[in-house]
C-alpha cells in the first residue's frame, strides 16, 4: 500500500512485456495512474512510423474525447482525463544474458539502438505535449552497469557481458541529465532509476550465491523493492536530472 494518490495522471511505459514492465504497470496502477502500453509487436521504439502513429492516435483521442474507436488503448479500466500523458517510463531494453552465446561486442548496434536510441525516440515524441502543458516527468530505467563495469567473475567462464549494454546505460544516464537541464525551464523533469540485481527464478543457484556475496544487503531486489523505488521517484517533485540508485549497495564496493 502507498500513502499518496496520483489519480488523474497518465503514463506511457515502454517494454511492458519484459521482466520489469509488469512491475511498473502494477506500481503505477496502485498510485492511481492510468497506463498506456507501448510494446512489441504492435509498437517498436525503433520504428518512427509506429511511434508517430501511436502519438497521432493519442492526440486524436484527446481531441475527440472518445477512445472507443482508437487503436491506442490503456491497460485496465480507463476513465478519460483529456490531456497529454504526464509520465513517460523508458523501460524497453535488450541484453545478452547468461546462457546465450554473448561476447563482449556481440549485438553492439542492436543493443545501442533499442536501449539508447529507442529512449531518445520516445522522449522526442512526448516532449512537445509536455512542454505545451508546462509539466511532465520522464523516467529512464538505468542499470548499475551504467555506473560500473560488470564483474566477470560472477558469470560462467564462457560468457562475456556485452559492452554495449553498459555503454547504452551510461549514455542513458547522461541523456537524462541533458534533458533535465534543457527542459526543466518548461516544467519537464527527467530522472533515472538505476537498478542493481533483480531476483529472477531463472538465475541458477551458483550465480545467485555469487551475486548475494557481492551485494552488501546480501540479496537481490524483489518486486516490492522495485515498486517502492518507482514510487520514490514519483513523489520526489523537486528531483530533476537525478540518478536514483537502487542496487543494495552493489556500486559502493
Secondary structure as UniProt FT lines:
FT   TURN            7..8
FT   STRAND          10..14
FT   TURN            16..17
FT   TURN            19..20
FT   HELIX           21..30
FT   TURN            31..32
FT   STRAND          34..38
FT   TURN            40..42
FT   TURN            45..46
FT   HELIX           48..64
FT   TURN            68..69
FT   STRAND          74..75
FT   STRAND          87..90
FT   TURN            98..99
FT   TURN            104..107
FT   HELIX           108..112
FT   HELIX           113..117
FT   HELIX           118..133
FT   STRAND          136..143
FT   HELIX           144..146
FT   HELIX           152..154
FT   TURN            157..158
FT   HELIX           163..183
FT   HELIX           184..186
FT   STRAND          188..195
FT   TURN            201..202
FT   HELIX           205..214
FT   TURN            216..217
FT   HELIX           223..235
FT   TURN            237..238
FT   STRAND          243..246
FT   TURN            248..249
FT   HELIX           250..252
//
